[in-house]
């Protein structure tokens, strides 16, 4: 269980760093002209943020648990 807690902490940290870098870069390259294009771009960013969260926060505790279980026996 300690591995899962460590994995959760690392997943949260990784999510914060990755989402700030990736989403910041996406917002700087936004070339939307109309309001509809801007809303669609923001919708896609929300989907990306959800996917990043699912991958990092969802998978890292599982990976930490498996690694901890493997190393501790």
Secondary structure, DSSP 8 states (H G I E B T S, - for coil): -HHHHHHHHHHHHHHHHHHHHHHHHHHHT----SHHHHHHHHHHHHHHHHHHHHHHHHHHHHHHHHHHHHHH-
